[in-house]
Every structure is written in structure tokens, then in C-alpha cells.
Amino acid sequence: MKLAFLYAGQGAQHVGMGRDLYETYPAFRAVLDSAPVDFDLKGLCFDGPEEQLSDTRYTQPCMVAFAAGVTAVLKEAGIVPAYTAGLSLGEYSALHCAGVFDAQTAISLVAFRGQAMAQAVQGRPSGMAAVLGMDREALAQVCRQASDAGVVECTNFNCPGQIVISGDAAAVEKASELAKAAGAKRVLPLKVSGPFHTSLMAPAGDALRERFQTVSFGEMEVPVLFNCLGDRMGEGDTIPALLERQVQSSVYLEDTIRRLKELGVDTVVEIGPGRALSGFVRKTEKEIKCYPVETAQELEAALAALKGA
């Protein structure tokens, strides 16, 4: 067995997430209790309100704290991946898993990232939508056609037939209608609060570059596949530069999944609320076995299966 951890990104959050894990696993509880934030992280995860939890300023530290807690339980059980990656925000959890950041640093960084992303487009109506059933070039052409209504770009290549577009609200709406007219099977608005992974996030990239100058980056103990590459970092790449680039450029998750398969990965643990990443893996490389971990019951099942493998 060759194992990878994949970490969920924004949009998967929901009220109640982590409550049973907090009650069941001391290692999970310790991470949430020590989260360096200026709001009630546990209360927001467990009890909401949903609107606040879905605000990127709060979503990001909540999601990374959840992921770090699950990672702590898995590592305590001796389960360590051969590779790791994450969807968007989940890349910070992957870097934590790889030893680049401790949990507190990762949570603090994404709290800053969430604030920077919110400020980058403050007062500018924006959105994201998942487009099903179109290929990359056809949807890129649709975005170009809709650009007279504002910025809209292809930002998440999740799996074959699912691409996310992001940008100004009017441009996303126009591109969504054009995509339907061009043959898209469905267009689904996403519950996120900004035009993530577009050029509109350049100010957030600038803010992150400055913040990273104050952060100590550890050596990767486990190889990370990066969003903006769909692969491991190259010789000339640095982690700070890739994270700065990531916030304002496309996420190549489908490419990442294919690369994991090429690297021999046959088993994936999806860490985070929901099962979206497991769905993307099945649609991209169906031979890879997935263990989604959101609840205490799912974590227990994954621990039993992986310990015995």
C-alpha cells in the first residue's frame, strides 16, 4: 500500500463539524483547544452560525484546525503518508502534515490569509460556480466571452468534467449562462465568500509574501504536491513563492490526482468535512481506494483498515 493524505478546502465546512472527534480523541481536542485565534473556534465549528462559518476569515482557521486535529490522531497511531496534498486552503494542512508548519503556525497563517483574501475584494460582489460537463478550453473560451461583465477565470480543475470558475459576481453569472448555452450539464454556485484563485487576489498574494518573511519554514518530511503545479516542487521553486502564487492562480487537483497515481499511490485518506475529494479521486483515478474522514466513526474505520494494511 502507498498512502496519500488529501485535505479538503473551503466550501466543505458545515456547522457541527468536529464535535464527535473533539469528544472522542484527546489529540484532536488538544489542537482545537490551542488554536491561536481571536474568536471561539470550537463554538463556531460546533454551533455556528453557518453564515459566519462560511466567511473566509473564519472558515480558513476552522478548517485547518479540524485537519490538524485529525492528522494528530493519525500520526499518534503511526499512520504517515508517502505523499500529501490539499485543495486550495487544504494545501496549508498538507504542509503541516509534512512538517513545514506546526499546527499553531498553520492556523495562524490561514487566519491571516483569510483576512487578506477578504480585504482584497472588500465591497466587490464576487462568486464562484462549479461547471459540470465542459472541457478546459471550451470553458476558458466562455470566460473570455463573459469578460466584458468583469473578471471571471477558470480556477479549480477538480476532476474530468468539473471545473470551477471565479470572479466578479456579474461575470460569473454571465459565464454560467453562457456555459449552459454551450452545453454544460449543470452550473452550481458555491458557498464561498470570494473570487478565490483569480487575479483579483493579487493583493492577498502581496500580503502573504510580506507575512512569510516573518515565518520559519521547516523542511518537508513528506513530499507535498502543490496546487499551482499539480506536482511536487521543482528545483527553482520555494514554498513561500508557491503559496503566494497559489492564492491568485488556478488549482490543478485533477493533475495532482493523476500524478499521485503515477507515483504509485493506491490509497487516499480524505481529511476534512464532506466527501468531495473522494469523489474527485474516483472520477479521475477510480483504482485508488479512498477513506473519507469527517466523523469519529469514519476515523476509527480508517485507523482499523490502515493499521491492518
N, C-alpha and C positions, 0 to 999 in steps of 0.2 A: 504494500500500500504506500502511495506517495500522497501526502496530505497538504492541502492549502486551506488557509482561513480567508474568507471573503467577508468584508464588513459593509453593512448597509449604510445608505446615505439618507439625506433629507427626503421627506415625503413618507417614510415608513413609520414615523413616530405616531403614537396614539396614547390617550390617557389610560393609565393602568399599567403601562409598560414597566416591567422590572419588579413589581410589587412582590410576586411569589418568589422570585430569585433573591430579593432582599431578605425575605423571611426565612429562606432555606439555607443560604450559603454565606458563612461569615466573610469569605474573601470578597464576594460581591458587595456585601454590606460595607466593608471597610473602604472600598473605593468610593462609593456614593457618600459615605459619611465624611470623607476627607476632601471632597470636591472643592476647589478654590474658587467659588463663585459668590456673587453678592445677592443671590436670591435663593429661595427654598427649592433646591433642585429635586429632592425626593418628593416633596409635596406636589410640585408641578408634574413630575412623571406619573405619580400615582393618582392624583386627583384633579389635575388640570388647573385652569380651564383649557380646553382644546385650542382656542384662539391664541392664547399666549404660548402654549407649547409649540404651535406651528409657526411662530415668529422666529425667524432665523437666529436672532440674538439669543434665544433660549433653546431652540431646537438643537443647535450645534453642541453646546456643553452637555446637554441631557443625553444625546445620542452617544457621544464619546465616553461619557461616564458609564453608561449601560454597557458599551462594548468592552471597555477596560475591565469592568467587573466580571463579565463572562470570561474574558481572556485570563484573568487571575485564577478563576476556578479551574479552567482547562490546564493551565500551566502547573497549578498545585497538584493536579492529577498526573502530571508528567506528559501531557499531550502538547506537543510543539510541532508546528507545521514546517514543511520543506520550503514553502513559498507563502507569501501573503499579499493581499491587495484589498482595496476598498473602493466603493462607488463614491466619488466626489469627497464629501466630508469623511467618508469611511477610510480614506487614504491616511488620515491622521491616526486613526485607530490601528491601521496596518503598521504604521511606523512605530507606534507604541509597542505593538506586539513584537516588532523586530528589534526593540531595544534602543531605538533612536531617541525616544522621549519616555520619561516615566509618566505615570497616569496623570499626576497633578499638572505637569507641564503640558501634556496633550490637551487636557481640559481647559487650562488657562489660555492656550494658544487659540483653540477654536472659539472660546468665548470672545477673544479679541477679533478673530476672523469674522464671527457673526456680526459684531458691532460694525466692523469696517465695511462689510458687504451691505448692511442695512443703510449705512451713511452714504455709500457710493451712489445709491439711486433714491435717496430720500425725496419724497414728493413727486416721484416719477412713476406713474402707473405702469406696471410690468407684469409679466406672467410666463408660464411655461406650459407646454402641452406635449403629450406623447402621441406620436403619429404612427399608426399601425398600417403595415402593408405597402410601404413605399421604399424604394432603394435610395441610397445616399445621394446620388447625382440628381435624381428626379426631385427629391425634397429640397436639395440645395438650390435648384432652379426655382422652385416655388418661393423660397425665402428671398431670392433675388427679385422676383416679381412683386413681392409684398413690401419691399424695402422703401417704397415711396410713403408708406404709413409709419415708418420708423425703423429702428434696428430689430432684426429678427434673424437668428442664426441657428444652424444645427449644432446642438451642444452635447447630447448624450447618445452615443451609438451603443445601445444596450444589448441587442441581440438581433439576429436576422429578422427584418420586418418590424422592428421597433426603434424609432429614433425620436429623441426629444428636441423640440425647438424652444427657444427662449428669446426674450427681448422686451421691447415696448409692448404694452397691452394691445394697442390698436394694431400693431404689425403682427403680433402673434395671432390675433383674431382673424386678420385678413389672410395670413398664411394658412391658418386652419381651414378656412373656407375654400381657398384655392387648392389645398391638399385634397379635400374631399372631392372637389370637382375633377381633380387629376387622377382619382382612383384610389385614394386612401380608404382602407376598410373602416377605420374609426379614428377619431381625434379626441383625446381625453385630457381636459385641463387637469393640472397637478396642483396639489395643496401645498404649495411653497410660496415664499413671500418675496421673491426677487428674480431678476433675469440672470440666473447663475450660469457661469461658464460662457459668458459673452464678453465682447469688447467693452460693454458698459461697466464691467467690474474692474477696469484698469485702475481706478483709484484705490480699490481694495488691494490689488496687487502691489501698488506702491507702498501702502501702509504696512503690508505684510513684510515687504523687503526691509523696511526700517526696523520692524519688530524682530525679525530674525537675527539682526545684528547683535541683539541682547540675549540670544538663546544659545545654549550649548547643545549641539547635535552629536549624539553618540554614534558609534559605529554600528552598521546593520549586522545583527547576529543571524538574521534570516533574510534572504533576498525579497525585496518588495518590487512588484510590478506597478509602474506608475501610470496614472490616468492619461496624461497627455502624450504618453509614448505607446501604451498598450504592451509594454515590455519592461524589462529591467533597465536601469540607468546605464548610459554609455560612459565611455572614458572621460569625455569632456563635461558631463553633467554633474550638478551638485543638487543635494536635496533642497536647500532653500530656493534655488532658481527654479526647480521643477514645481515646488509648491506655489511660488509666485505666479508661474505660468499657468498652473492648473486652475486657479480661481477665475481666469479670464479666457480659457480656451477649451476646446472640446474634450470630452471624456470618452475614451475608447475601451469600453468594457467588453464588447464583443471580441475585439482584438486581444484583450487581456486573457479572456477565457480560452480562446484558441491557442494562445501562447502557452498557457498553463498545461493544456493537453499535450502540446509538443514537448514540453519539459517533463512529461511523464506523470503528471498529476492525474490520479484516478478517483480521488475522494476530496470533497469540499465540505467544510463546516461554514455555514452562513450564520454570521453573528449579528444580531440586531432584530428589531421588530419586523414582522412580516416575512414573506417568503419570495419576494420579488427576485432576489438574486438567484435563488434556486431555480426559479422559472427561466431566467435568462440562461443559466448554465444548461438546463435541459434542452432549450431551443437552439443552443449553439453547439454543444458537445454532449449529446444525450448519453454517452457511455460513462460520463463522470457521475459518481454517486454523491448525492447531496444530503447533508444533515442540517436542516434549518434549526437554529437555536434561539428561541424567544422566551420560552417558559421554563420553569424548573423541571417539569416533566420531560420536555424535549432535551434539556441539558443532561438530565440523568440518562436518557436513552442514548444520547451521543457518547457520553462517557463510557457506558457499558459496551457499546459497539466498538469504539476506538481502542479501548484498553484491551479488548479481546482480539483485535486485528493483528 
